Amino acid sequence: MFKILPLLFIIVFLNSCQGQEYQTQPFDLSKLNFSLNSEQFYSKSMNRENIKFSSGRQYVEKDTVNEYNLDLTGSKDKIFGIQYNVTGYSPKDTVAFYKNLSFSRFSTMTTGDGDLMLVSAAGKCSDENFKSFIQKFTAEYTNPKVQEDEFSIFKTYHYTWTINDRVVQLVSKKKIDFKQNSHIITTEEDKKAILEVEKNRMDEIHLFICKLDFEKKLRGKMNSGDYSGFK
């Protein structure tokens, strides 16, 4: 009897994790299981009533991704996957966390059959918390692969760990360097306009958790939204 109780506790715990719904409570990304059912997880969040700010809930849209969306050469008729994208949210929300980092939105991408491939979480944090996460994660696992990424006038740093069945990637806040494309951005007025548009996203960090089986298919292939930062 005493041996059975711990086993029952584990079964109940796993079932409760899989039965969790988005935004009912902050999701612990350190316990992410790739058997997560995204359709069920976001079922109430895809209610169009959530578009109203008065609903107090985030709005999630389901979007089909075909092969052409990935590399612009594949078939437009063949489905590659399904994205559950958070399109209505408040930066003040906390819907997920990983150690000392918290996130205001949390999206997933599955295969056409619903198998979880990639998780994307975004939020704001202090530089101190960002560095602390890297230090703790490195001490627990190993040194990350660090990559500097430049796109147009933006620069980010990507820290990547491969852990068992998954790839965990943390992406820094954006830094703007107008000198990277000085021939395009020529006036101070243009610079001010860009800073105004980007100010709400400049301080955001991104966390990606990708099932190792899908890393080569997804890394660097996303062209839009939060997923595009997985490189």
C-alpha positions in Angstrom: 0.0 0.0 0.0 2.8 2.5 0.9 4.6 1.7 -2.3 1.4 2.4 -4.3 0.7 5.9 -2.9 3.8 7.6 -4.4 2.9 6.2 -7.8 -0.7 7.4 -7.5 0.6 10.9 -6.5 2.8 11.0 -9.6 0.0 10.0 -11.9 -2.4 12.6 -10.4 0.3 15.3 -10.7 1.0 14.5 -14.4 -2.7 14.4 -15.2 -3.2 17.8 -13.5 -0.3 19.3 -15.6 -1.7 18.0 -18.8 -5.2 19.2 -17.9 -4.1 22.8 -17.2 -5.7 25.5 -19.3 -3.9 28.7 -20.6 -4.0 31.6 -18.2 -5.8 29.8 -15.4 -2.5 30.0 -13.5 1.2 30.7 -14.6 2.6 27.7 -16.5 6.0 26.4 -15.2 8.0 26.0 -18.4 10.6 24.0 -16.6 8.0 21.2 -16.4 6.9 21.4 -20.0 5.9 18.0 -21.4 5.8 17.6 -25.2 2.6 15.6 -24.8 0.8 18.9 -24.1 -2.4 19.2 -26.1 -2.4 22.7 -27.5 -5.9 22.6 -28.8 -7.2 21.7 -25.3 -4.7 24.0 -23.6 -5.9 27.1 -25.5 -9.6 26.1 -26.0 -11.1 28.9 -23.8 -8.5 31.5 -24.9 -9.6 31.1 -28.5 -13.0 32.4 -27.6 -13.6 35.6 -29.6 -15.1 37.3 -26.6 -11.6 37.5 -25.3 -10.9 40.2 -27.9 -12.7 42.6 -25.6 -10.2 44.2 -23.1 -13.0 44.0 -20.5 -12.8 40.2 -20.7 -9.6 40.2 -18.7 -8.3 37.3 -20.7 -5.8 36.9 -23.5 -6.9 36.1 -27.1 -5.2 33.3 -29.0 -5.6 32.7 -32.7 -5.0 29.4 -34.4 -3.1 29.6 -37.7 -2.1 27.0 -40.3 1.5 27.0 -41.5 2.2 25.5 -44.9 5.6 24.4 -46.3 5.9 27.6 -48.3 5.7 29.7 -45.2 9.0 28.2 -44.0 11.4 28.6 -46.9 9.3 30.2 -49.7 10.0 27.2 -51.9 7.8 24.5 -50.5 4.2 23.7 -51.3 1.5 26.2 -50.4 -1.0 23.3 -50.2 0.9 21.0 -47.8 0.4 21.8 -44.1 3.6 21.9 -42.1 2.1 22.8 -38.7 -0.3 24.7 -36.6 0.5 27.9 -34.6 -1.4 29.0 -31.5 -0.5 32.7 -31.5 -1.3 35.2 -28.6 -2.6 38.2 -30.4 -4.4 40.0 -27.5 -2.6 40.4 -24.2 -1.4 42.9 -21.6 2.4 43.3 -20.9 1.4 43.2 -17.2 0.1 39.6 -17.5 2.1 36.7 -16.2 1.1 33.5 -18.0 4.3 31.5 -17.7 7.6 31.4 -15.9 11.0 29.6 -16.0 13.0 29.9 -12.8 13.4 33.7 -12.1 12.0 34.8 -15.5 8.3 35.6 -16.1 6.5 35.9 -19.4 3.4 37.9 -20.5 2.5 35.6 -23.5 3.1 32.0 -24.3 2.5 30.5 -27.8 3.0 27.0 -29.2 3.5 25.4 -32.6 2.5 21.8 -33.4 2.6 19.4 -36.3 -0.6 19.1 -38.4 -1.4 16.1 -36.2 -1.1 18.2 -33.0 2.3 17.0 -31.7 4.1 19.8 -29.9 7.2 21.1 -31.7 8.0 24.5 -30.4 7.1 26.8 -27.5 7.7 30.6 -27.6 7.4 32.8 -24.5 8.0 36.6 -24.3 8.2 39.1 -21.5 10.2 41.8 -19.9 12.9 41.5 -17.2 15.8 43.3 -15.7 19.3 42.8 -17.0 20.2 41.4 -13.6 17.5 38.7 -13.8 18.5 37.9 -17.4 22.2 37.3 -16.3 21.1 35.4 -13.2 19.1 33.0 -15.3 22.1 32.3 -17.6 24.4 31.7 -14.7 22.0 29.3 -12.9 21.2 27.5 -16.1 24.9 27.1 -17.0 25.7 25.8 -13.5 22.9 23.3 -13.7 23.6 22.1 -17.3 26.5 23.4 -19.4 27.9 26.5 -21.1 25.4 27.7 -23.7 26.2 28.3 -27.4 26.2 32.1 -27.8 25.3 33.7 -31.1 25.1 37.4 -32.0 22.4 38.1 -34.5 22.1 41.3 -36.6 19.0 42.1 -38.6 18.6 45.5 -40.2 19.3 47.9 -37.4 18.7 45.4 -34.6 21.1 43.3 -32.6 20.2 40.4 -30.2 22.2 37.7 -28.4 21.0 34.1 -28.4 22.0 31.6 -25.7 21.3 28.0 -26.6 21.4 24.8 -24.5 20.7 21.3 -25.7 19.2 19.3 -22.8 18.0 15.7 -23.3 15.0 15.8 -25.6 14.9 19.6 -26.1 16.6 22.8 -27.1 16.3 25.8 -24.8 17.1 29.1 -26.3 17.1 32.5 -24.5 17.1 35.7 -26.6 18.2 39.0 -25.2 16.5 42.4 -25.5 16.9 44.2 -28.8 19.6 46.8 -29.2 19.3 49.4 -32.0 22.4 50.4 -33.9 21.5 52.9 -36.6 25.1 52.6 -37.9 24.4 49.1 -39.1 22.2 50.5 -41.9 23.2 54.2 -41.9 22.5 54.4 -45.7 18.8 53.5 -45.0 18.1 55.5 -41.9 19.3 59.0 -42.7 17.4 61.5 -40.6 16.9 62.1 -36.9 13.2 62.2 -37.5 13.3 58.6 -38.9 15.2 57.4 -35.9 12.7 58.9 -33.5 9.8 57.3 -35.3 11.5 53.9 -35.2 12.3 54.2 -31.5 8.7 55.1 -30.8 7.3 52.2 -32.7 9.7 49.7 -31.2 9.8 51.0 -27.6 7.2 48.4 -26.3 9.2 45.5 -27.7 12.7 46.7 -27.1 12.9 45.5 -23.5 11.3 42.1 -24.3 13.2 38.8 -24.0 12.2 35.6 -25.7 12.5 32.0 -24.6 12.1 29.1 -27.0 11.8 25.4 -26.1 12.0 23.1 -29.2 11.7 19.4 -29.3 15.0 18.2 -30.4 13.5 16.1 -33.2 12.3 19.3 -34.9 15.2 21.6 -34.3 16.6 21.4 -37.9 13.2 21.9 -39.4 12.4 25.0 -37.4 15.5 26.9 -36.4 16.0 29.9 -38.6 12.9 29.0 -40.7 10.3 31.1 -39.0 9.7 34.4 -40.8 7.1 36.2 -38.8 5.9 36.8 -35.2 7.7 35.8 -32.0 8.8 32.5 -33.6 11.2 34.4 -36.0 13.6 34.8 -33.1 14.4 31.1 -32.9 17.7 31.1 -34.8 
